[in-house]
């Protein structure tokens, strides 16, 4: 909350560079994740929802 579009995008970029989108894909296909990967996936999804909800992509 209270994060700017730029800060959200910056954190998404950091997670992208760490391979989190592949972990998101694995989780959505029923793959197993360790606790750290699950936390990364949860954070990525939360940030993506904030980014899209704030219409940062427009």
N, C-alpha and C positions, 0 to 999 in steps of 0.2 A: 504494500500500500504506500502511496505517496511517491512511488518511483516514476522517473521520467521515462518516456519512450526510449530515449537514448541509453539510459542505464539498463533498462530491460533488454534492449537489443545487444548491448555489450555483454551482458551475462549470458544471453543465448549464444552469442558467438563463441564465448569461452567454452561453454558446454559442447557446442558443435565441434570445436577443435579437439575435445577430449573423447569424441566418438559417441556421445550420448544418443544422438538420433538412431544409431544402430541398436543401442540398448532398448530404446523406445520400441523399435520395430520388433525386436526379439520378445519383449514383454507382451506386445499386442498379439503376437503369434503363439503365446502360451509358453514361451521359453523361460528358463529359470535364470534368476538374477541373484547376486549376493546382496547383502544389506546396503553396501555403498552404491552399487549400481541402481538398486531400487530407489534410494534417496535421490540420486541424480535424475532418474526418470521422473520421479514425483516433482522435483524442482523444475525440470524442463517443462513439464506439462503445465505447472502452475504459472511459470513465466510466459509461456505461449498463450495461455488463456488471458492473462493480463494484457499482453501485447495486442492480441486480437480484440479483446474487449474494449481497450482504450482507443481502438481504431488507429493504432500507430502505423499500420501497414497501408493506410490510405494516403 
